[in-house]
């Protein structure tokens, strides 16, 4: 397993976090941003929710990274 494969794996993980819908998936399970406030943001659950929302905020750079990854994979084989 090389560095390129590891980076592709992290990109796939970021893509999976970016497509989670708050209304249909996160809120019914208690993982919405409004559920975690104040002191609870320091917990592991609060940090994971923050990571999910940060990834959703960065969708455009993710699209660009996906395009670059696809192009490099097509060229290198």
PDB file of N, CA, C and O in Angstrom:
ATOM      1  N   UNK A   1       0.848  -1.170   0.000  1.00  0.00           N
ATOM      2  CA  UNK A   1       0.000   0.000   0.000  1.00  0.00           C
ATOM      3  C   UNK A   1       0.890   1.228   0.000  1.00  0.00           C
ATOM      4  O   UNK A   1       1.714   1.412   0.896  1.00  0.00           O
ATOM      5  N   UNK A   2       0.721   2.049  -0.992  1.00  0.00           N
ATOM      6  CA  UNK A   2       1.542   3.237  -1.118  1.00  0.00           C
ATOM      7  C   UNK A   2       0.855   4.476  -0.603  1.00  0.00           C
ATOM      8  O   UNK A   2      -0.285   4.438  -0.140  1.00  0.00           O
ATOM      9  N   UNK A   3       1.567   5.563  -0.695  1.00  0.00           N
ATOM     10  CA  UNK A   3       1.040   6.852  -0.242  1.00  0.00           C
ATOM     11  C   UNK A   3      -0.154   7.276  -1.088  1.00  0.00           C
ATOM     12  O   UNK A   3      -1.121   7.829  -0.565  1.00  0.00           O
ATOM     13  N   UNK A   4      -0.090   7.017  -2.405  1.00  0.00           N
ATOM     14  CA  UNK A   4      -1.185   7.406  -3.289  1.00  0.00           C
ATOM     15  C   UNK A   4      -2.480   6.665  -2.917  1.00  0.00           C
ATOM     16  O   UNK A   4      -3.559   7.258  -2.922  1.00  0.00           O
ATOM     17  N   UNK A   5      -2.372   5.391  -2.603  1.00  0.00           N
ATOM     18  CA  UNK A   5      -3.537   4.599  -2.208  1.00  0.00           C
ATOM     19  C   UNK A   5      -4.110   5.093  -0.885  1.00  0.00           C
ATOM     20  O   UNK A   5      -5.328   5.133  -0.709  1.00  0.00           O
ATOM     21  N   UNK A   6      -3.245   5.465   0.035  1.00  0.00           N
ATOM     22  CA  UNK A   6      -3.695   6.008   1.314  1.00  0.00           C
ATOM     23  C   UNK A   6      -4.428   7.333   1.119  1.00  0.00           C
ATOM     24  O   UNK A   6      -5.462   7.563   1.747  1.00  0.00           O
ATOM     25  N   UNK A   7      -3.907   8.203   0.259  1.00  0.00           N
ATOM     26  CA  UNK A   7      -4.568   9.474  -0.027  1.00  0.00           C
ATOM     27  C   UNK A   7      -5.912   9.260  -0.709  1.00  0.00           C
ATOM     28  O   UNK A   7      -6.868   9.982  -0.426  1.00  0.00           O
ATOM     29  N   UNK A   8      -6.000   8.280  -1.601  1.00  0.00           N
ATOM     30  CA  UNK A   8      -7.281   7.969  -2.231  1.00  0.00           C
ATOM     31  C   UNK A   8      -8.288   7.469  -1.193  1.00  0.00           C
ATOM     32  O   UNK A   8      -9.474   7.787  -1.279  1.00  0.00           O
ATOM     33  N   UNK A   9      -7.833   6.708  -0.237  1.00  0.00           N
ATOM     34  CA  UNK A   9      -8.714   6.229   0.825  1.00  0.00           C
ATOM     35  C   UNK A   9      -9.257   7.370   1.672  1.00  0.00           C
ATOM     36  O   UNK A   9     -10.439   7.382   2.016  1.00  0.00           O
ATOM     37  N   UNK A  10      -8.393   8.333   2.012  1.00  0.00           N
ATOM     38  CA  UNK A  10      -8.854   9.495   2.771  1.00  0.00           C
ATOM     39  C   UNK A  10      -9.831  10.340   1.958  1.00  0.00           C
ATOM     40  O   UNK A  10     -10.779  10.903   2.507  1.00  0.00           O
ATOM     41  N   UNK A  11      -9.600  10.426   0.656  1.00  0.00           N
ATOM     42  CA  UNK A  11     -10.520  11.162  -0.208  1.00  0.00           C
ATOM     43  C   UNK A  11     -11.882  10.472  -0.256  1.00  0.00           C
ATOM     44  O   UNK A  11     -12.916  11.139  -0.229  1.00  0.00           O
ATOM     45  N   UNK A  12     -11.888   9.152  -0.326  1.00  0.00           N
ATOM     46  CA  UNK A  12     -13.154   8.416  -0.298  1.00  0.00           C
ATOM     47  C   UNK A  12     -13.887   8.608   1.031  1.00  0.00           C
ATOM     48  O   UNK A  12     -15.111   8.734   1.053  1.00  0.00           O
ATOM     49  N   UNK A  13     -13.150   8.630   2.124  1.00  0.00           N
ATOM     50  CA  UNK A  13     -13.757   8.867   3.434  1.00  0.00           C
ATOM     51  C   UNK A  13     -14.359  10.275   3.505  1.00  0.00           C
ATOM     52  O   UNK A  13     -15.464  10.453   4.016  1.00  0.00           O
ATOM     53  N   UNK A  14     -13.633  11.270   2.993  1.00  0.00           N
ATOM     54  CA  UNK A  14     -14.146  12.642   2.984  1.00  0.00           C
ATOM     55  C   UNK A  14     -15.391  12.746   2.114  1.00  0.00           C
ATOM     56  O   UNK A  14     -16.333  13.457   2.463  1.00  0.00           O
ATOM     57  N   UNK A  15     -15.404  12.044   0.982  1.00  0.00           N
ATOM     58  CA  UNK A  15     -16.592  12.036   0.127  1.00  0.00           C
ATOM     59  C   UNK A  15     -17.782  11.425   0.839  1.00  0.00           C
ATOM     60  O   UNK A  15     -18.903  11.921   0.723  1.00  0.00           O
ATOM     61  N   UNK A  16     -17.544  10.354   1.573  1.00  0.00           N
ATOM     62  CA  UNK A  16     -18.656   9.706   2.272  1.00  0.00           C
ATOM     63  C   UNK A  16     -19.220  10.600   3.375  1.00  0.00           C
ATOM     64  O   UNK A  16     -20.426  10.577   3.623  1.00  0.00           O
ATOM     65  N   UNK A  17     -18.383  11.379   4.035  1.00  0.00           N
ATOM     66  CA  UNK A  17     -18.873  12.301   5.066  1.00  0.00           C
ATOM     67  C   UNK A  17     -19.595  13.493   4.453  1.00  0.00           C
ATOM     68  O   UNK A  17     -20.526  14.034   5.049  1.00  0.00           O
ATOM     69  N   UNK A  18     -19.163  13.905   3.254  1.00  0.00           N
ATOM     70  CA  UNK A  18     -19.746  15.089   2.627  1.00  0.00           C
ATOM     71  C   UNK A  18     -21.152  14.857   2.116  1.00  0.00           C
ATOM     72  O   UNK A  18     -21.917  15.812   1.978  1.00  0.00           O
ATOM     73  N   UNK A  19     -21.517  13.610   1.828  1.00  0.00           N
ATOM     74  CA  UNK A  19     -22.840  13.370   1.248  1.00  0.00           C
ATOM     75  C   UNK A  19     -23.902  13.030   2.284  1.00  0.00           C
ATOM     76  O   UNK A  19     -25.057  12.808   1.921  1.00  0.00           O
ATOM     77  N   UNK A  20     -23.543  12.985   3.568  1.00  0.00           N
ATOM     78  CA  UNK A  20     -24.535  12.679   4.595  1.00  0.00           C
ATOM     79  C   UNK A  20     -25.539  13.826   4.714  1.00  0.00           C
ATOM     80  O   UNK A  20     -25.152  14.985   4.862  1.00  0.00           O
ATOM     81  N   UNK A  21     -26.806  13.500   4.648  1.00  0.00           N
ATOM     82  CA  UNK A  21     -27.869  14.489   4.731  1.00  0.00           C
ATOM     83  C   UNK A  21     -28.302  14.645   6.186  1.00  0.00           C
ATOM     84  O   UNK A  21     -28.566  13.659   6.875  1.00  0.00           O
ATOM     85  N   UNK A  22     -28.370  15.887   6.644  1.00  0.00           N
ATOM     86  CA  UNK A  22     -28.723  16.130   8.048  1.00  0.00           C
ATOM     87  C   UNK A  22     -30.166  15.741   8.346  1.00  0.00           C
ATOM     88  O   UNK A  22     -30.433  15.080   9.350  1.00  0.00           O
ATOM     89  N   UNK A  23     -31.087  16.139   7.496  1.00  0.00           N
ATOM     90  CA  UNK A  23     -32.502  15.900   7.771  1.00  0.00           C
ATOM     91  C   UNK A  23     -32.871  14.420   7.691  1.00  0.00           C
ATOM     92  O   UNK A  23     -33.673  13.938   8.491  1.00  0.00           O
ATOM     93  N   UNK A  24     -32.302  13.709   6.748  1.00  0.00           N
ATOM     94  CA  UNK A  24     -32.708  12.322   6.537  1.00  0.00           C
ATOM     95  C   UNK A  24     -31.869  11.310   7.304  1.00  0.00           C
ATOM     96  O   UNK A  24     -32.349  10.215   7.601  1.00  0.00           O
ATOM     97  N   UNK A  25     -30.632  11.651   7.630  1.00  0.00           N
ATOM     98  CA  UNK A  25     -29.757  10.657   8.245  1.00  0.00           C
ATOM     99  C   UNK A  25     -29.238  11.080   9.618  1.00  0.00           C
ATOM    100  O   UNK A  25     -29.321  10.303  10.570  1.00  0.00           O
ATOM    101  N   UNK A  26     -28.715  12.277   9.735  1.00  0.00           N
ATOM    102  CA  UNK A  26     -28.038  12.672  10.969  1.00  0.00           C
ATOM    103  C   UNK A  26     -29.001  13.032  12.104  1.00  0.00           C
ATOM    104  O   UNK A  26     -28.826  12.561  13.227  1.00  0.00           O
ATOM    105  N   UNK A  27     -29.999  13.847  11.831  1.00  0.00           N
ATOM    106  CA  UNK A  27     -30.903  14.318  12.883  1.00  0.00           C
ATOM    107  C   UNK A  27     -31.711  13.195  13.540  1.00  0.00           C
ATOM    108  O   UNK A  27     -31.843  13.204  14.764  1.00  0.00           O
ATOM    109  N   UNK A  28     -32.256  12.231  12.797  1.00  0.00           N
ATOM    110  CA  UNK A  28     -32.999  11.156  13.480  1.00  0.00           C
ATOM    111  C   UNK A  28     -32.133  10.313  14.415  1.00  0.00           C
ATOM    112  O   UNK A  28     -32.659   9.663  15.318  1.00  0.00           O
ATOM    113  N   UNK A  29     -30.845  10.313  14.217  1.00  0.00           N
ATOM    114  CA  UNK A  29     -29.951   9.532  15.065  1.00  0.00           C
ATOM    115  C   UNK A  29     -29.289  10.375  16.163  1.00  0.00           C
ATOM    116  O   UNK A  29     -28.462   9.873  16.924  1.00  0.00           O
ATOM    117  N   UNK A  30     -29.661  11.657  16.236  1.00  0.00           N
ATOM    118  CA  UNK A  30     -29.105  12.524  17.267  1.00  0.00           C
ATOM    119  C   UNK A  30     -27.733  13.067  16.944  1.00  0.00           C
ATOM    120  O   UNK A  30     -26.980  13.413  17.854  1.00  0.00           O
ATOM    121  N   UNK A  31     -27.387  13.150  15.664  1.00  0.00           N
ATOM    122  CA  UNK A  31     -26.063  13.614  15.257  1.00  0.00           C
ATOM    123  C   UNK A  31     -26.115  14.973  14.563  1.00  0.00           C
ATOM    124  O   UNK A  31     -25.239  15.273  13.752  1.00  0.00           O
ATOM    125  N   UNK A  32     -27.106  15.794  14.856  1.00  0.00           N
ATOM    126  CA  UNK A  32     -27.169  17.121  14.241  1.00  0.00           C
ATOM    127  C   UNK A  32     -26.342  18.106  15.057  1.00  0.00           C
ATOM    128  O   UNK A  32     -26.023  17.860  16.220  1.00  0.00           O
ATOM    129  N   UNK A  33     -26.006  19.208  14.434  1.00  0.00           N
ATOM    130  CA  UNK A  33     -25.170  20.214  15.085  1.00  0.00           C
ATOM    131  C   UNK A  33     -25.914  20.879  16.238  1.00  0.00           C
ATOM    132  O   UNK A  33     -25.291  21.309  17.208  1.00  0.00           O
ATOM    133  N   UNK A  34     -27.232  20.966  16.142  1.00  0.00           N
ATOM    134  CA  UNK A  34     -28.006  21.582  17.217  1.00  0.00           C
ATOM    135  C   UNK A  34     -28.063  20.700  18.472  1.00  0.00           C
ATOM    136  O   UNK A  34     -28.299  21.202  19.571  1.00  0.00           O
ATOM    137  N   UNK A  35     -27.849  19.398  18.311  1.00  0.00           N
ATOM    138  CA  UNK A  35     -27.857  18.482  19.460  1.00  0.00           C
ATOM    139  C   UNK A  35     -26.642  18.697  20.357  1.00  0.00           C
ATOM    140  O   UNK A  35     -26.707  18.494  21.570  1.00  0.00           O
ATOM    141  N   UNK A  36     -25.541  19.107  19.746  1.00  0.00           N
ATOM    142  CA  UNK A  36     -24.288  19.253  20.490  1.00  0.00           C
ATOM    143  C   UNK A  36     -24.020  20.741  20.666  1.00  0.00           C
ATOM    144  O   UNK A  36     -23.821  21.465  19.691  1.00  0.00           O
ATOM    145  N   UNK A  37     -24.016  21.187  21.906  1.00  0.00           N
ATOM    146  CA  UNK A  37     -23.735  22.593  22.166  1.00  0.00           C
ATOM    147  C   UNK A  37     -23.032  22.722  23.511  1.00  0.00           C
ATOM    148  O   UNK A  37     -23.157  21.865  24.386  1.00  0.00           O
ATOM    149  N   UNK A  38     -22.303  23.795  23.648  1.00  0.00           N
ATOM    150  CA  UNK A  38     -21.644  24.076  24.918  1.00  0.00           C
ATOM    151  C   UNK A  38     -20.525  23.117  25.248  1.00  0.00           C
ATOM    152  O   UNK A  38     -19.592  22.944  24.464  1.00  0.00           O
ATOM    153  N   UNK A  39     -20.616  22.500  26.400  1.00  0.00           N
ATOM    154  CA  UNK A  39     -19.566  21.622  26.913  1.00  0.00           C
ATOM    155  C   UNK A  39     -19.470  20.343  26.086  1.00  0.00           C
ATOM    156  O   UNK A  39     -18.391  19.762  25.971  1.00  0.00           O
ATOM    157  N   UNK A  40     -20.584  19.901  25.510  1.00  0.00           N
ATOM    158  CA  UNK A  40     -20.591  18.630  24.792  1.00  0.00           C
ATOM    159  C   UNK A  40     -19.811  18.675  23.483  1.00  0.00           C
ATOM    160  O   UNK A  40     -19.594  17.628  22.873  1.00  0.00           O
ATOM    161  N   UNK A  41     -19.379  19.860  23.030  1.00  0.00           N
ATOM    162  CA  UNK A  41     -18.595  19.934  21.802  1.00  0.00           C
ATOM    163  C   UNK A  41     -17.191  19.380  22.012  1.00  0.00           C
ATOM    164  O   UNK A  41     -16.494  19.097  21.037  1.00  0.00           O
ATOM    165  N   UNK A  42     -16.764  19.220  23.250  1.00  0.00           N
ATOM    166  CA  UNK A  42     -15.436  18.686  23.539  1.00  0.00           C
ATOM    167  C   UNK A  42     -15.397  17.165  23.504  1.00  0.00           C
ATOM    168  O   UNK A  42     -14.318  16.572  23.499  1.00  0.00           O
ATOM    169  N   UNK A  43     -16.561  16.529  23.479  1.00  0.00           N
ATOM    170  CA  UNK A  43     -16.606  15.070  23.482  1.00  0.00           C
ATOM    171  C   UNK A  43     -16.251  14.522  22.099  1.00  0.00           C
ATOM    172  O   UNK A  43     -16.155  15.272  21.128  1.00  0.00           O
ATOM    173  N   UNK A  44     -16.062  13.223  22.028  1.00  0.00           N
ATOM    174  CA  UNK A  44     -15.731  12.581  20.759  1.00  0.00           C
ATOM    175  C   UNK A  44     -16.878  12.726  19.763  1.00  0.00           C
ATOM    176  O   UNK A  44     -16.649  12.965  18.578  1.00  0.00           O
ATOM    177  N   UNK A  45     -18.107  12.582  20.244  1.00  0.00           N
ATOM    178  CA  UNK A  45     -19.269  12.741  19.375  1.00  0.00           C
ATOM    179  C   UNK A  45     -19.339  14.165  18.827  1.00  0.00           C
ATOM    180  O   UNK A  45     -19.633  14.361  17.648  1.00  0.00           O
ATOM    181  N   UNK A  46     -19.073  15.150  19.666  1.00  0.00           N
ATOM    182  CA  UNK A  46     -19.078  16.538  19.217  1.00  0.00           C
ATOM    183  C   UNK A  46     -18.009  16.814  18.178  1.00  0.00           C
ATOM    184  O   UNK A  46     -18.239  17.555  17.222  1.00  0.00           O
ATOM    185  N   UNK A  47     -16.840  16.219  18.363  1.00  0.00           N
ATOM    186  CA  UNK A  47     -15.756  16.400  17.396  1.00  0.00           C
ATOM    187  C   UNK A  47     -16.073  15.717  16.068  1.00  0.00           C
ATOM    188  O   UNK A  47     -15.746  16.251  15.009  1.00  0.00           O
ATOM    189  N   UNK A  48     -16.707  14.540  16.110  1.00  0.00           N
ATOM    190  CA  UNK A  48     -17.097  13.858  14.878  1.00  0.00           C
ATOM    191  C   UNK A  48     -18.168  14.637  14.123  1.00  0.00           C
ATOM    192  O   UNK A  48     -18.126  14.721  12.896  1.00  0.00           O
ATOM    193  N   UNK A  49     -19.116  15.202  14.843  1.00  0.00           N
ATOM    194  CA  UNK A  49     -20.149  16.019  14.208  1.00  0.00           C
ATOM    195  C   UNK A  49     -19.517  17.257  13.575  1.00  0.00           C
ATOM    196  O   UNK A  49     -19.898  17.656  12.474  1.00  0.00           O
ATOM    197  N   UNK A  50     -18.561  17.859  14.261  1.00  0.00           N
ATOM    198  CA  UNK A  50     -17.847  18.997  13.693  1.00  0.00           C
ATOM    199  C   UNK A  50     -17.083  18.615  12.439  1.00  0.00           C
ATOM    200  O   UNK A  50     -17.040  19.388  11.481  1.00  0.00           O
ATOM    201  N   UNK A  51     -16.477  17.432  12.430  1.00  0.00           N
ATOM    202  CA  UNK A  51     -15.757  16.950  11.243  1.00  0.00           C
ATOM    203  C   UNK A  51     -16.713  16.730  10.078  1.00  0.00           C
ATOM    204  O   UNK A  51     -16.384  17.060   8.939  1.00  0.00           O
ATOM    205  N   UNK A  52     -17.889  16.179  10.350  1.00  0.00           N
ATOM    206  CA  UNK A  52     -18.881  15.964   9.295  1.00  0.00           C
ATOM    207  C   UNK A  52     -19.311  17.289   8.683  1.00  0.00           C
ATOM    208  O   UNK A  52     -19.384  17.412   7.460  1.00  0.00           O
ATOM    209  N   UNK A  53     -19.594  18.276   9.518  1.00  0.00           N
ATOM    210  CA  UNK A  53     -20.036  19.565   9.002  1.00  0.00           C
ATOM    211  C   UNK A  53     -18.901  20.323   8.301  1.00  0.00           C
ATOM    212  O   UNK A  53     -19.155  21.047   7.339  1.00  0.00           O
ATOM    213  N   UNK A  54     -17.684  20.171   8.756  1.00  0.00           N
ATOM    214  CA  UNK A  54     -16.561  20.813   8.070  1.00  0.00           C
ATOM    215  C   UNK A  54     -16.352  20.196   6.689  1.00  0.00           C
ATOM    216  O   UNK A  54     -16.032  20.898   5.730  1.00  0.00           O
ATOM    217  N   UNK A  55     -16.536  18.883   6.596  1.00  0.00           N
ATOM    218  CA  UNK A  55     -16.394  18.215   5.310  1.00  0.00           C
ATOM    219  C   UNK A  55     -17.509  18.634   4.362  1.00  0.00           C
ATOM    220  O   UNK A  55     -17.271  18.814   3.168  1.00  0.00           O
ATOM    221  N   UNK A  56     -18.717  18.788   4.880  1.00  0.00           N
ATOM    222  CA  UNK A  56     -19.819  19.233   4.036  1.00  0.00           C
ATOM    223  C   UNK A  56     -19.618  20.667   3.567  1.00  0.00           C
ATOM    224  O   UNK A  56     -20.056  21.031   2.476  1.00  0.00           O
ATOM    225  N   UNK A  57     -18.969  21.467   4.369  1.00  0.00           N
ATOM    226  CA  UNK A  57     -18.683  22.854   4.000  1.00  0.00           C
ATOM    227  C   UNK A  57     -17.666  22.923   2.866  1.00  0.00           C
ATOM    228  O   UNK A  57     -17.714  23.842   2.048  1.00  0.00           O
ATOM    229  N   UNK A  58     -16.751  21.964   2.809  1.00  0.00           N
ATOM    230  CA  UNK A  58     -15.665  21.980   1.826  1.00  0.00           C
ATOM    231  C   UNK A  58     -15.985  21.111   0.606  1.00  0.00           C
ATOM    232  O   UNK A  58     -15.106  20.403   0.114  1.00  0.00           O
ATOM    233  N   UNK A  59     -17.211  21.150   0.115  1.00  0.00           N
ATOM    234  CA  UNK A  59     -17.596  20.302  -1.017  1.00  0.00           C
ATOM    235  C   UNK A  59     -16.897  20.694  -2.311  1.00  0.00           C
ATOM    236  O   UNK A  59     -16.488  19.813  -3.067  1.00  0.00           O
ATOM    237  N   UNK A  60     -16.747  21.968  -2.590  1.00  0.00           N
ATOM    238  CA  UNK A  60     -16.114  22.391  -3.844  1.00  0.00           C
ATOM    239  C   UNK A  60     -14.646  21.951  -3.935  1.00  0.00           C
ATOM    240  O   UNK A  60     -14.239  21.437  -4.976  1.00  0.00           O
ATOM    241  N   UNK A  61     -13.850  22.132  -2.894  1.00  0.00           N
ATOM    242  CA  UNK A  61     -12.486  21.584  -2.974  1.00  0.00           C
ATOM    243  C   UNK A  61     -12.460  20.062  -3.115  1.00  0.00           C
ATOM    244  O   UNK A  61     -11.557  19.516  -3.749  1.00  0.00           O
ATOM    245  N   UNK A  62     -13.437  19.377  -2.532  1.00  0.00           N
ATOM    246  CA  UNK A  62     -13.515  17.926  -2.698  1.00  0.00           C
ATOM    247  C   UNK A  62     -13.792  17.546  -4.143  1.00  0.00           C
ATOM    248  O   UNK A  62     -13.226  16.578  -4.651  1.00  0.00           O
ATOM    249  N   UNK A  63     -14.652  18.296  -4.802  1.00  0.00           N
ATOM    250  CA  UNK A  63     -14.931  18.040  -6.213  1.00  0.00           C
ATOM    251  C   UNK A  63     -13.667  18.219  -7.032  1.00  0.00           C
ATOM    252  O   UNK A  63     -13.376  17.412  -7.914  1.00  0.00           O
ATOM    253  N   UNK A  64     -12.914  19.274  -6.746  1.00  0.00           N
ATOM    254  CA  UNK A  64     -11.653  19.520  -7.453  1.00  0.00           C
ATOM    255  C   UNK A  64     -10.647  18.399  -7.198  1.00  0.00           C
ATOM    256  O   UNK A  64      -9.978  17.945  -8.126  1.00  0.00           O
ATOM    257  N   UNK A  65     -10.536  17.953  -5.956  1.00  0.00           N
ATOM    258  CA  UNK A  65      -9.621  16.849  -5.642  1.00  0.00           C
ATOM    259  C   UNK A  65     -10.055  15.554  -6.315  1.00  0.00           C
ATOM    260  O   UNK A  65      -9.207  14.768  -6.737  1.00  0.00           O
ATOM    261  N   UNK A  66     -11.361  15.318  -6.423  1.00  0.00           N
ATOM    262  CA  UNK A  66     -11.846  14.138  -7.137  1.00  0.00           C
ATOM    263  C   UNK A  66     -11.470  14.189  -8.612  1.00  0.00           C
ATOM    264  O   UNK A  66     -11.051  13.180  -9.181  1.00  0.00           O
ATOM    265  N   UNK A  67     -11.613  15.344  -9.230  1.00  0.00           N
ATOM    266  CA  UNK A  67     -11.256  15.498 -10.645  1.00  0.00           C
ATOM    267  C   UNK A  67      -9.763  15.260 -10.841  1.00  0.00           C
ATOM    268  O   UNK A  67      -9.365  14.576 -11.784  1.00  0.00           O
ATOM    269  N   UNK A  68      -8.939  15.813  -9.967  1.00  0.00           N
ATOM    270  CA  UNK A  68      -7.490  15.621 -10.066  1.00  0.00           C
ATOM    271  C   UNK A  68      -7.128  14.150  -9.875  1.00  0.00           C
ATOM    272  O   UNK A  68      -6.286  13.617 -10.598  1.00  0.00           O
ATOM    273  N   UNK A  69      -7.757  13.501  -8.911  1.00  0.00           N
ATOM    274  CA  UNK A  69      -7.480  12.084  -8.649  1.00  0.00           C
ATOM    275  C   UNK A  69      -7.873  11.217  -9.838  1.00  0.00           C
ATOM    276  O   UNK A  69      -7.136  10.303 -10.210  1.00  0.00           O
ATOM    277  N   UNK A  70      -9.020  11.494 -10.431  1.00  0.00           N
ATOM    278  CA  UNK A  70      -9.454  10.729 -11.596  1.00  0.00           C
ATOM    279  C   UNK A  70      -8.499  10.947 -12.764  1.00  0.00           C
ATOM    280  O   UNK A  70      -8.144   9.994 -13.458  1.00  0.00           O
ATOM    281  N   UNK A  71      -8.080  12.188 -12.988  1.00  0.00           N
ATOM    282  CA  UNK A  71      -7.161  12.476 -14.088  1.00  0.00           C
ATOM    283  C   UNK A  71      -5.815  11.785 -13.906  1.00  0.00           C
ATOM    284  O   UNK A  71      -5.266  11.222 -14.852  1.00  0.00           O
ATOM    285  N   UNK A  72      -5.288  11.830 -12.690  1.00  0.00           N
ATOM    286  CA  UNK A  72      -3.994  11.184 -12.428  1.00  0.00           C
ATOM    287  C   UNK A  72      -4.103   9.666 -12.572  1.00  0.00           C
ATOM    288  O   UNK A  72      -3.191   9.018 -13.087  1.00  0.00           O
ATOM    289  N   UNK A  73      -5.207   9.115 -12.121  1.00  0.00           N
ATOM    290  CA  UNK A  73      -5.411   7.672 -12.245  1.00  0.00           C
ATOM    291  C   UNK A  73      -5.538   7.253 -13.706  1.00  0.00           C
ATOM    292  O   UNK A  73      -5.007   6.215 -14.103  1.00  0.00           O
ATOM    293  N   UNK A  74      -6.238   8.053 -14.508  1.00  0.00           N
ATOM    294  CA  UNK A  74      -6.365   7.748 -15.926  1.00  0.00           C
ATOM    295  C   UNK A  74      -5.023   7.828 -16.645  1.00  0.00           C
ATOM    296  O   UNK A  74      -4.734   7.001 -17.510  1.00  0.00           O
ATOM    297  N   UNK A  75      -4.202   8.814 -16.296  1.00  0.00           N
ATOM    298  CA  UNK A  75      -2.914   8.997 -16.965  1.00  0.00           C
ATOM    299  C   UNK A  75      -1.915   7.926 -16.525  1.00  0.00           C
ATOM    300  O   UNK A  75      -1.186   7.378 -17.352  1.00  0.00           O
ATOM    301  N   UNK A  76      -1.880   7.631 -15.240  1.00  0.00           N
ATOM    302  CA  UNK A  76      -0.873   6.697 -14.741  1.00  0.00           C
ATOM    303  C   UNK A  76      -1.288   5.233 -14.889  1.00  0.00           C
ATOM    304  O   UNK A  76      -0.443   4.338 -14.904  1.00  0.00           O
ATOM    305  N   UNK A  77      -2.564   5.005 -14.996  1.00  0.00           N
ATOM    306  CA  UNK A  77      -3.020   3.632 -15.237  1.00  0.00           C
ATOM    307  C   UNK A  77      -3.373   2.845 -14.077  1.00  0.00           C
ATOM    308  O   UNK A  77      -3.763   1.686 -14.212  1.00  0.00           O
TER     309      UNK A  77
END
